Structures are given as C-alpha cells and as structure tokens.
Amino acid sequence: MAPWRSVYKIHLFADTEVTCVLTSGGHNAGIVSEPGHPNRSYRIATQKEGDPYIDHDNWQAKMPVHEGSWCPALQTWLKEHSSKRVLPPSLGTPERGYPPLDDAPGTYVLEE
C-alpha cells in the first residue's frame, strides 16, 4: 500500500474532480471493513475541477470524521457517478440466420 500523503498528491496533477477518502484501521482493514464494523471511521471530500489545492495536513485537519465504514459513502458515490442501467446486447443475429447457441458466457468456459 502507498502512504496516503503520497497518494493524495494526485490532487496536484489531476485536472478533473477528485474524491479522496481516508479511512482508519490501517492498510487492508480500513478498506474492507464492512458496515457496522466497530472502531472504524473515515474522512471524505471532493475537490472540484478548478478548486484550489489544500495540502494533505490541512485537508486531514479540516475534514470531519464520519464514524463507521466508508462503504455506504462509496455506494452513494457510485450511484452519483454511474449511468443508468442498460440491458446487455442480445447474442447472435437471428435475422441473419445466426441464433444464439447458449446464454452468455457460453459453454466454452466449461471446456478443459
């Protein structure tokens, strides 16, 4: 894992919106802690394109601490940044005489 202060420097190089999440709990524990896990917290903030840079120490000092897992915040972020659901394309081209042989992913994945 990279030290968070080093990763935070992406704010200096990105010319787009950047959302930063800093979790408690150390390397993997802070990332994979499920909702309801005790003794976890996180900070989260989005820097909009064109916003002035805030150095990592000031960012950490200013961002409020949210108790619990960051998973619900991630879910909200994903919903806000995802497109609407679309149906997968149909397989085959029956109108040209090529009906689908099987449902995806196909039987070839079962071959040894």
N, CA, C and O atoms as CSV, one atom per row, in Angstrom:
chain,resi,resn,atom,element,x,y,z
A,1,MET,N,N,0.850,-1.181,0.000
A,1,MET,CA,C,0.000,0.000,0.000
A,1,MET,C,C,0.894,1.243,0.000
A,1,MET,O,O,1.988,1.241,0.564
A,2,ALA,N,N,0.415,2.268,-0.626
A,2,ALA,CA,C,1.158,3.520,-0.682
A,2,ALA,C,C,0.751,4.402,0.494
A,2,ALA,O,O,-0.413,4.398,0.893
A,3,PRO,N,N,1.686,5.152,1.046
A,3,PRO,CA,C,1.317,6.097,2.110
A,3,PRO,C,C,0.299,7.111,1.589
A,3,PRO,O,O,0.438,7.621,0.478
A,4,TRP,N,N,-0.707,7.396,2.384
A,4,TRP,CA,C,-1.816,8.214,1.896
A,4,TRP,C,C,-1.376,9.604,1.480
A,4,TRP,O,O,-1.935,10.168,0.540
A,5,ARG,N,N,-0.386,10.169,2.159
A,5,ARG,CA,C,0.063,11.514,1.788
A,5,ARG,C,C,0.654,11.534,0.375
A,5,ARG,O,O,0.518,12.522,-0.347
A,6,SER,N,N,1.302,10.452,-0.006
A,6,SER,CA,C,1.836,10.358,-1.368
A,6,SER,C,C,0.711,10.225,-2.382
A,6,SER,O,O,0.737,10.866,-3.433
A,7,VAL,N,N,-0.271,9.397,-2.071
A,7,VAL,CA,C,-1.409,9.208,-2.975
A,7,VAL,C,C,-2.215,10.493,-3.104
A,7,VAL,O,O,-2.733,10.806,-4.176
A,8,TYR,N,N,-2.316,11.229,-2.010
A,8,TYR,CA,C,-3.093,12.479,-2.006
A,8,TYR,C,C,-2.558,13.480,-3.031
A,8,TYR,O,O,-3.301,14.349,-3.487
A,9,LYS,N,N,-1.302,13.370,-3.390
A,9,LYS,CA,C,-0.695,14.306,-4.339
A,9,LYS,C,C,-1.341,14.252,-5.721
A,9,LYS,O,O,-1.056,15.102,-6.564
A,10,ILE,N,N,-2.201,13.271,-5.965
A,10,ILE,CA,C,-2.926,13.228,-7.239
A,10,ILE,C,C,-3.674,14.539,-7.465
A,10,ILE,O,O,-3.911,14.942,-8.603
A,11,HIS,N,N,-4.047,15.205,-6.354
A,11,HIS,CA,C,-4.731,16.498,-6.464
A,11,HIS,C,C,-3.881,17.532,-7.206
A,11,HIS,O,O,-4.424,18.448,-7.824
A,12,LEU,N,N,-2.572,17.394,-7.151
A,12,LEU,CA,C,-1.681,18.339,-7.823
A,12,LEU,C,C,-1.618,18.101,-9.334
A,12,LEU,O,O,-1.287,19.011,-10.095
A,13,PHE,N,N,-1.930,16.896,-9.758
A,13,PHE,CA,C,-1.737,16.529,-11.150
A,13,PHE,C,C,-3.032,16.358,-11.940
A,13,PHE,O,O,-3.019,16.430,-13.169
A,14,ALA,N,N,-4.127,16.137,-11.262
A,14,ALA,CA,C,-5.403,15.881,-11.944
A,14,ALA,C,C,-6.058,17.208,-12.324
A,14,ALA,O,O,-6.082,18.151,-11.533
A,15,ASP,N,N,-6.580,17.266,-13.532
A,15,ASP,CA,C,-7.306,18.460,-13.959
A,15,ASP,C,C,-8.798,18.158,-14.047
A,15,ASP,O,O,-9.500,18.615,-14.949
A,16,THR,N,N,-9.254,17.370,-13.074
A,16,THR,CA,C,-10.648,16.963,-13.016
A,16,THR,C,C,-11.056,16.829,-11.552
A,16,THR,O,O,-10.241,17.031,-10.653
A,17,GLU,N,N,-12.303,16.494,-11.324
A,17,GLU,CA,C,-12.794,16.280,-9.969
A,17,GLU,C,C,-12.104,15.073,-9.335
A,17,GLU,O,O,-11.934,14.040,-9.982
A,18,VAL,N,N,-11.707,15.208,-8.066
A,18,VAL,CA,C,-11.063,14.119,-7.336
A,18,VAL,C,C,-11.755,13.972,-5.991
A,18,VAL,O,O,-11.854,14.934,-5.230
A,19,THR,N,N,-12.236,12.764,-5.699
A,19,THR,CA,C,-12.802,12.474,-4.381
A,19,THR,C,C,-11.791,11.659,-3.607
A,19,THR,O,O,-11.307,10.630,-4.081
A,20,CYS,N,N,-11.475,12.126,-2.414
A,20,CYS,CA,C,-10.473,11.484,-1.572
A,20,CYS,C,C,-11.162,10.924,-0.328
A,20,CYS,O,O,-11.966,11.601,0.313
A,21,VAL,N,N,-10.831,9.681,-0.002
A,21,VAL,CA,C,-11.339,9.032,1.206
A,21,VAL,C,C,-10.143,8.563,2.010
A,21,VAL,O,O,-9.255,7.897,1.478
A,22,LEU,N,N,-10.116,8.904,3.282
A,22,LEU,CA,C,-9.069,8.455,4.194
A,22,LEU,C,C,-9.747,7.658,5.294
A,22,LEU,O,O,-10.566,8.197,6.039
A,23,THR,N,N,-9.414,6.382,5.402
A,23,THR,CA,C,-10.051,5.514,6.384
A,23,THR,C,C,-9.128,5.244,7.561
A,23,THR,O,O,-7.911,5.399,7.462
A,24,SER,N,N,-9.714,4.843,8.660
A,24,SER,CA,C,-8.932,4.396,9.807
A,24,SER,C,C,-8.764,2.886,9.707
A,24,SER,O,O,-9.414,2.238,8.887
A,25,GLY,N,N,-7.919,2.343,10.516
A,25,GLY,CA,C,-7.824,0.890,10.588
A,25,GLY,C,C,-6.618,0.295,9.900
A,25,GLY,O,O,-6.470,-0.927,9.886
A,26,GLY,N,N,-5.765,1.094,9.337
A,26,GLY,CA,C,-4.578,0.537,8.713
A,26,GLY,C,C,-4.808,0.116,7.286
A,26,GLY,O,O,-5.841,0.424,6.692
A,27,HIS,N,N,-3.845,-0.588,6.739
A,27,HIS,CA,C,-3.805,-0.921,5.317
A,27,HIS,C,C,-5.112,-1.546,4.835
A,27,HIS,O,O,-6.012,-0.825,4.403
A,28,ASN,N,N,-5.229,-2.816,4.899
A,28,ASN,CA,C,-6.409,-3.501,4.359
A,28,ASN,C,C,-7.642,-3.347,5.234
A,28,ASN,O,O,-8.757,-3.281,4.718
A,29,ALA,N,N,-7.465,-3.290,6.537
A,29,ALA,CA,C,-8.625,-3.231,7.435
A,29,ALA,C,C,-9.500,-2.012,7.171
A,29,ALA,O,O,-10.727,-2.107,7.210
A,30,GLY,N,N,-8.883,-0.879,6.906
A,30,GLY,CA,C,-9.661,0.323,6.653
A,30,GLY,C,C,-10.426,0.274,5.352
A,30,GLY,O,O,-11.463,0.922,5.210
A,31,ILE,N,N,-9.926,-0.485,4.411
A,31,ILE,CA,C,-10.566,-0.552,3.100
A,31,ILE,C,C,-11.714,-1.548,3.083
A,31,ILE,O,O,-12.755,-1.280,2.484
A,32,VAL,N,N,-11.541,-2.686,3.726
A,32,VAL,CA,C,-12.533,-3.749,3.604
A,32,VAL,C,C,-13.485,-3.861,4.793
A,32,VAL,O,O,-14.290,-4.792,4.839
A,33,SER,N,N,-13.418,-2.952,5.742
A,33,SER,CA,C,-14.319,-3.028,6.893
A,33,SER,C,C,-15.760,-2.882,6.447
A,33,SER,O,O,-16.132,-1.891,5.820
A,34,GLU,N,N,-16.554,-3.865,6.771
A,34,GLU,CA,C,-17.960,-3.865,6.380
A,34,GLU,C,C,-18.758,-2.869,7.221
A,34,GLU,O,O,-18.336,-2.511,8.321
A,35,PRO,N,N,-19.905,-2.422,6.713
A,35,PRO,CA,C,-20.762,-1.552,7.515
A,35,PRO,C,C,-21.095,-2.216,8.849
A,35,PRO,O,O,-21.397,-3.408,8.909
A,36,GLY,N,N,-21.035,-1.434,9.895
A,36,GLY,CA,C,-21.320,-1.951,11.225
A,36,GLY,C,C,-20.088,-2.415,11.974
A,36,GLY,O,O,-20.180,-2.754,13.154
A,37,HIS,N,N,-18.938,-2.437,11.321
A,37,HIS,CA,C,-17.701,-2.850,11.983
A,37,HIS,C,C,-17.331,-1.794,13.024
A,37,HIS,O,O,-17.282,-0.607,12.702
A,38,PRO,N,N,-17.069,-2.207,14.272
A,38,PRO,CA,C,-16.770,-1.227,15.324
A,38,PRO,C,C,-15.397,-0.575,15.127
A,38,PRO,O,O,-14.504,-1.139,14.494
A,39,ASN,N,N,-15.262,0.604,15.677
A,39,ASN,CA,C,-13.984,1.316,15.727
A,39,ASN,C,C,-13.418,1.696,14.362
A,39,ASN,O,O,-12.199,1.713,14.185
A,40,ARG,N,N,-14.264,1.992,13.419
A,40,ARG,CA,C,-13.809,2.446,12.108
A,40,ARG,C,C,-14.348,3.848,11.853
A,40,ARG,O,O,-15.423,4.212,12.332
A,41,SER,N,N,-13.598,4.615,11.105
A,41,SER,CA,C,-14.035,5.955,10.739
A,41,SER,C,C,-13.369,6.331,9.414
A,41,SER,O,O,-12.463,5.650,8.936
A,42,TYR,N,N,-13.842,7.425,8.845
A,42,TYR,CA,C,-13.276,7.878,7.577
A,42,TYR,C,C,-13.527,9.367,7.396
A,42,TYR,O,O,-14.410,9.951,8.024
A,43,ARG,N,N,-12.741,9.954,6.536
A,43,ARG,CA,C,-12.934,11.319,6.069
A,43,ARG,C,C,-13.137,11.231,4.557
A,43,ARG,O,O,-12.549,10.377,3.895
A,44,ILE,N,N,-13.965,12.110,4.022
A,44,ILE,CA,C,-14.196,12.105,2.581
A,44,ILE,C,C,-14.466,13.527,2.117
A,44,ILE,O,O,-15.161,14.292,2.786
A,45,ALA,N,N,-13.909,13.869,0.964
A,45,ALA,CA,C,-14.172,15.188,0.383
A,45,ALA,C,C,-13.858,15.135,-1.099
A,45,ALA,O,O,-12.999,14.375,-1.547
A,46,THR,N,N,-14.571,15.958,-1.848
A,46,THR,CA,C,-14.360,16.055,-3.286
A,46,THR,C,C,-13.794,17.422,-3.612
A,46,THR,O,O,-14.326,18.451,-3.195
A,47,GLN,N,N,-12.707,17.412,-4.363
A,47,GLN,CA,C,-12.143,18.645,-4.890
A,47,GLN,C,C,-12.659,18.795,-6.310
A,47,GLN,O,O,-12.366,17.965,-7.170
A,48,LYS,N,N,-13.413,19.832,-6.555
A,48,LYS,CA,C,-13.971,20.085,-7.886
A,48,LYS,C,C,-12.869,20.609,-8.809
A,48,LYS,O,O,-11.867,21.161,-8.355
A,49,GLU,N,N,-13.076,20.424,-10.092
A,49,GLU,CA,C,-12.130,20.959,-11.058
A,49,GLU,C,C,-11.995,22.467,-10.856
A,49,GLU,O,O,-12.997,23.181,-10.810
A,50,GLY,N,N,-10.772,22.947,-10.737
A,50,GLY,CA,C,-10.531,24.373,-10.551
A,50,GLY,C,C,-10.460,24.818,-9.104
A,50,GLY,O,O,-10.044,25.946,-8.838
A,51,ASP,N,N,-10.853,23.968,-8.152
A,51,ASP,CA,C,-10.732,24.329,-6.737
A,51,ASP,C,C,-9.258,24.463,-6.376
A,51,ASP,O,O,-8.413,23.774,-6.948
A,52,PRO,N,N,-8.944,25.347,-5.428
A,52,PRO,CA,C,-7.549,25.477,-5.010
A,52,PRO,C,C,-7.084,24.221,-4.270
A,52,PRO,O,O,-7.874,23.539,-3.619
A,53,TYR,N,N,-5.811,23.938,-4.382
A,53,TYR,CA,C,-5.210,22.787,-3.711
A,53,TYR,C,C,-5.161,23.028,-2.207
A,53,TYR,O,O,-4.813,24.117,-1.753
A,54,ILE,N,N,-5.511,22.010,-1.451
A,54,ILE,CA,C,-5.372,22.024,0.012
A,54,ILE,C,C,-4.364,20.939,0.343
A,54,ILE,O,O,-4.558,19.785,-0.040
A,55,ASP,N,N,-3.297,21.279,1.043
A,55,ASP,CA,C,-2.289,20.262,1.349
A,55,ASP,C,C,-2.872,19.200,2.276
A,55,ASP,O,O,-3.871,19.428,2.957
A,56,HIS,N,N,-2.232,18.044,2.288
A,56,HIS,CA,C,-2.781,16.877,2.999
A,56,HIS,C,C,-2.990,17.110,4.483
A,56,HIS,O,O,-3.990,16.650,5.035
A,57,ASP,N,N,-2.083,17.805,5.145
A,57,ASP,CA,C,-2.254,18.023,6.593
A,57,ASP,C,C,-3.441,18.928,6.890
A,57,ASP,O,O,-4.195,18.667,7.828
A,58,ASN,N,N,-3.617,19.985,6.107
A,58,ASN,CA,C,-4.783,20.856,6.296
A,58,ASN,C,C,-6.067,20.137,5.922
A,58,ASN,O,O,-7.090,20.307,6.586
A,59,TRP,N,N,-6.024,19.337,4.865
A,59,TRP,CA,C,-7.197,18.564,4.469
A,59,TRP,C,C,-7.631,17.658,5.609
A,59,TRP,O,O,-8.808,17.622,5.968
A,60,GLN,N,N,-6.676,16.924,6.179
A,60,GLN,CA,C,-6.993,15.995,7.268
A,60,GLN,C,C,-7.545,16.745,8.475
A,60,GLN,O,O,-8.472,16.264,9.127
A,61,ALA,N,N,-6.997,17.900,8.777
A,61,ALA,CA,C,-7.455,18.673,9.935
A,61,ALA,C,C,-8.855,19.255,9.729
A,61,ALA,O,O,-9.617,19.387,10.687
A,62,LYS,N,N,-9.198,19.602,8.486
A,62,LYS,CA,C,-10.474,20.261,8.208
A,62,LYS,C,C,-11.630,19.314,7.922
A,62,LYS,O,O,-12.788,19.667,8.148
A,63,MET,N,N,-11.337,18.135,7.436
A,63,MET,CA,C,-12.415,17.227,7.050
A,63,MET,C,C,-13.020,16.561,8.278
A,63,MET,O,O,-12.289,16.057,9.131
A,64,PRO,N,N,-14.332,16.551,8.376
A,64,PRO,CA,C,-14.971,15.918,9.534
A,64,PRO,C,C,-14.781,14.401,9.507
A,64,PRO,O,O,-14.682,13.786,8.445
A,65,VAL,N,N,-14.734,13.828,10.685
A,65,VAL,CA,C,-14.606,12.379,10.831
A,65,VAL,C,C,-16.010,11.781,10.867
A,65,VAL,O,O,-16.862,12.214,11.643
A,66,HIS,N,N,-16.237,10.784,10.018
A,66,HIS,CA,C,-17.502,10.057,9.985
A,66,HIS,C,C,-17.261,8.697,10.619
A,66,HIS,O,O,-16.346,7.978,10.219
A,67,GLU,N,N,-18.063,8.346,11.588
A,67,GLU,CA,C,-17.915,7.057,12.251
A,67,GLU,C,C,-18.481,5.950,11.386
A,67,GLU,O,O,-19.472,6.144,10.681
A,68,GLY,N,N,-17.848,4.788,11.443
A,68,GLY,CA,C,-18.330,3.624,10.722
A,68,GLY,C,C,-17.543,3.367,9.451
A,68,GLY,O,O,-16.535,4.016,9.172
A,69,SER,N,N,-18.030,2.409,8.697
A,69,SER,CA,C,-17.403,2.007,7.439
A,69,SER,C,C,-17.671,3.051,6.365
A,69,SER,O,O,-18.707,3.715,6.378
A,70,TRP,N,N,-16.754,3.188,5.456
A,70,TRP,CA,C,-16.935,4.104,4.338
A,70,TRP,C,C,-17.719,3.476,3.192
A,70,TRP,O,O,-17.980,4.143,2.191
A,71,CYS,N,N,-18.096,2.214,3.318
A,71,CYS,CA,C,-18.829,1.522,2.250
A,71,CYS,C,C,-20.120,2.232,1.849
A,71,CYS,O,O,-20.371,2.358,0.650
A,72,PRO,N,N,-20.958,2.706,2.785
A,72,PRO,CA,C,-22.165,3.425,2.357
A,72,PRO,C,C,-21.839,4.699,1.561
A,72,PRO,O,O,-22.563,5.039,0.625
A,73,ALA,N,N,-20.767,5.398,1.921
A,73,ALA,CA,C,-20.370,6.587,1.162
A,73,ALA,C,C,-19.921,6.193,-0.242
A,73,ALA,O,O,-20.205,6.899,-1.210
A,74,LEU,N,N,-19.228,5.076,-0.351
A,74,LEU,CA,C,-18.815,4.581,-1.663
A,74,LEU,C,C,-20.032,4.243,-2.512
A,74,LEU,O,O,-20.075,4.563,-3.699
A,75,GLN,N,N,-21.018,3.597,-1.903
A,75,GLN,CA,C,-22.231,3.236,-2.630
A,75,GLN,C,C,-22.928,4.491,-3.161
A,75,GLN,O,O,-23.378,4.514,-4.307
A,76,THR,N,N,-23.014,5.505,-2.349
A,76,THR,CA,C,-23.623,6.769,-2.774
A,76,THR,C,C,-22.826,7.383,-3.920
A,76,THR,O,O,-23.405,7.848,-4.902
A,77,TRP,N,N,-21.495,7.387,-3.799
A,77,TRP,CA,C,-20.636,7.944,-4.845
A,77,TRP,C,C,-20.837,7.188,-6.157
A,77,TRP,O,O,-20.937,7.794,-7.224
A,78,LEU,N,N,-20.894,5.864,-6.067
A,78,LEU,CA,C,-21.074,5.060,-7.273
A,78,LEU,C,C,-22.409,5.363,-7.955
A,78,LEU,O,O,-22.475,5.464,-9.180
A,79,LYS,N,N,-23.472,5.506,-7.160
A,79,LYS,CA,C,-24.780,5.840,-7.735
A,79,LYS,C,C,-24.743,7.187,-8.432
A,79,LYS,O,O,-25.319,7.348,-9.508
A,80,GLU,N,N,-24.067,8.160,-7.825
A,80,GLU,CA,C,-23.996,9.504,-8.391
A,80,GLU,C,C,-23.153,9.550,-9.666
A,80,GLU,O,O,-23.363,10.420,-10.512
A,81,HIS,N,N,-22.218,8.638,-9.810
A,81,HIS,CA,C,-21.292,8.677,-10.936
A,81,HIS,C,C,-21.536,7.569,-11.963
A,81,HIS,O,O,-20.738,7.386,-12.883
A,82,SER,N,N,-22.611,6.850,-11.808
A,82,SER,CA,C,-22.921,5.768,-12.741
A,82,SER,C,C,-24.013,6.202,-13.711
A,82,SER,O,O,-24.853,7.046,-13.397
A,83,SER,N,N,-23.977,5.612,-14.873
A,83,SER,CA,C,-25.043,5.872,-15.828
A,83,SER,C,C,-26.234,4.985,-15.482
A,83,SER,O,O,-26.150,4.115,-14.615
A,84,LYS,N,N,-27.328,5.220,-16.168
A,84,LYS,CA,C,-28.500,4.390,-15.925
A,84,LYS,C,C,-28.206,2.955,-16.355
A,84,LYS,O,O,-27.299,2.708,-17.150
A,85,ARG,N,N,-28.972,2.026,-15.828
A,85,ARG,CA,C,-28.803,0.622,-16.188
A,85,ARG,C,C,-29.221,0.402,-17.638
A,85,ARG,O,O,-30.204,0.970,-18.114
A,86,VAL,N,N,-28.467,-0.418,-18.309
A,86,VAL,CA,C,-28.804,-0.767,-19.681
A,86,VAL,C,C,-28.802,-2.284,-19.808
A,86,VAL,O,O,-28.069,-2.981,-19.107
A,87,LEU,N,N,-29.621,-2.771,-20.697
A,87,LEU,CA,C,-29.661,-4.207,-20.943
A,87,LEU,C,C,-28.454,-4.608,-21.778
A,87,LEU,O,O,-28.019,-3.850,-22.645
A,88,PRO,N,N,-27.911,-5.792,-21.524
A,88,PRO,CA,C,-26.793,-6.243,-22.352
A,88,PRO,C,C,-27.273,-6.488,-23.774
A,88,PRO,O,O,-28.459,-6.733,-23.997
A,89,PRO,N,N,-26.370,-6.425,-24.725
A,89,PRO,CA,C,-26.793,-6.674,-26.109
A,89,PRO,C,C,-27.233,-8.122,-26.279
A,89,PRO,O,O,-26.751,-9.017,-25.584
A,90,SER,N,N,-28.141,-8.335,-27.200
A,90,SER,CA,C,-28.583,-9.704,-27.452
A,90,SER,C,C,-27.479,-10.437,-28.207
A,90,SER,O,O,-26.685,-9.830,-28.926
A,91,LEU,N,N,-27.450,-11.731,-28.031
A,91,LEU,CA,C,-26.436,-12.543,-28.685
A,91,LEU,C,C,-26.930,-13.012,-30.035
A,91,LEU,O,O,-28.132,-13.142,-30.268
A,92,GLY,N,N,-26.000,-13.260,-30.902
A,92,GLY,CA,C,-26.349,-13.750,-32.230
A,92,GLY,C,C,-27.003,-12.670,-33.068
A,92,GLY,O,O,-27.200,-11.541,-32.619
A,93,THR,N,N,-27.330,-13.033,-34.272
A,93,THR,CA,C,-28.110,-12.173,-35.165
A,93,THR,C,C,-29.125,-13.060,-35.869
A,93,THR,O,O,-28.931,-13.451,-37.020
A,94,PRO,N,N,-30.229,-13.380,-35.154
A,94,PRO,CA,C,-31.216,-14.304,-35.708
A,94,PRO,C,C,-31.765,-13.853,-37.057
A,94,PRO,O,O,-32.079,-14.688,-37.906
A,95,GLU,N,N,-31.885,-12.549,-37.262
A,95,GLU,CA,C,-32.417,-12.057,-38.532
A,95,GLU,C,C,-31.502,-12.381,-39.708
A,95,GLU,O,O,-31.925,-12.315,-40.862
A,96,ARG,N,N,-30.253,-12.731,-39.420
A,96,ARG,CA,C,-29.315,-13.106,-40.483
A,96,ARG,C,C,-29.010,-14.606,-40.459
A,96,ARG,O,O,-28.095,-15.077,-41.135
A,97,GLY,N,N,-29.797,-15.352,-39.663
A,97,GLY,CA,C,-29.623,-16.793,-39.625
A,97,GLY,C,C,-28.622,-17.296,-38.601
A,97,GLY,O,O,-28.178,-18.442,-38.673
A,98,TYR,N,N,-28.262,-16.442,-37.643
A,98,TYR,CA,C,-27.306,-16.833,-36.614
A,98,TYR,C,C,-27.939,-16.701,-35.226
A,98,TYR,O,O,-27.676,-15.722,-34.528
A,99,PRO,N,N,-28.758,-17.653,-34.817
A,99,PRO,CA,C,-29.362,-17.569,-33.480
A,99,PRO,C,C,-28.291,-17.822,-32.415
A,99,PRO,O,O,-27.280,-18.471,-32.685
A,100,PRO,N,N,-28.516,-17.311,-31.217
A,100,PRO,CA,C,-27.551,-17.585,-30.144
A,100,PRO,C,C,-27.516,-19.082,-29.848
A,100,PRO,O,O,-28.548,-19.752,-29.867
A,101,LEU,N,N,-26.330,-19.592,-29.577
A,101,LEU,CA,C,-26.184,-21.015,-29.275
A,101,LEU,C,C,-26.509,-21.306,-27.816
A,101,LEU,O,O,-27.132,-22.320,-27.503
A,102,ASP,N,N,-26.087,-20.416,-26.929
A,102,ASP,CA,C,-26.290,-20.564,-25.488
A,102,ASP,C,C,-26.333,-19.179,-24.854
A,102,ASP,O,O,-25.980,-18.175,-25.472
A,103,ASP,N,N,-26.778,-19.159,-23.600
A,103,ASP,CA,C,-26.695,-17.920,-22.839
A,103,ASP,C,C,-25.224,-17.601,-22.560
A,103,ASP,O,O,-24.380,-18.495,-22.509
A,104,ALA,N,N,-24.939,-16.320,-22.383
A,104,ALA,CA,C,-23.578,-15.906,-22.040
A,104,ALA,C,C,-23.219,-16.512,-20.687
A,104,ALA,O,O,-24.104,-16.658,-19.844
A,105,PRO,N,N,-21.995,-16.861,-20.450
A,105,PRO,CA,C,-20.817,-16.605,-21.272
A,105,PRO,C,C,-20.563,-17.684,-22.320
A,105,PRO,O,O,-19.552,-17.612,-23.019
A,106,GLY,N,N,-21.433,-18.675,-22.458
A,106,GLY,CA,C,-21.241,-19.740,-23.436
A,106,GLY,C,C,-20.669,-20.981,-22.784
A,106,GLY,O,O,-20.175,-20.940,-21.657
A,107,THR,N,N,-20.743,-22.071,-23.501
A,107,THR,CA,C,-20.276,-23.341,-22.933
A,107,THR,C,C,-18.765,-23.519,-23.025
A,107,THR,O,O,-18.196,-24.380,-22.354
A,108,TYR,N,N,-18.118,-22.708,-23.854
A,108,TYR,CA,C,-16.666,-22.871,-23.999
A,108,TYR,C,C,-15.936,-22.665,-22.682
A,108,TYR,O,O,-14.845,-23.203,-22.493
A,109,VAL,N,N,-16.521,-21.892,-21.765
A,109,VAL,CA,C,-15.851,-21.637,-20.484
A,109,VAL,C,C,-15.811,-22.895,-19.621
A,109,VAL,O,O,-15.054,-22.958,-18.653
A,110,LEU,N,N,-16.619,-23.893,-19.964
A,110,LEU,CA,C,-16.636,-25.140,-19.210
A,110,LEU,C,C,-15.654,-26.166,-19.754
A,110,LEU,O,O,-15.399,-27.193,-19.125
A,111,GLU,N,N,-15.111,-25.879,-20.921
A,111,GLU,CA,C,-14.173,-26.815,-21.529
A,111,GLU,C,C,-12.838,-26.799,-20.810
A,111,GLU,O,O,-12.392,-25.762,-20.318
A,112,GLU,N,N,-12.210,-27.961,-20.758
A,112,GLU,CA,C,-10.908,-28.055,-20.100
A,112,GLU,C,C,-9.789,-28.130,-21.091
A,112,GLU,O,O,-8.624,-28.213,-20.702
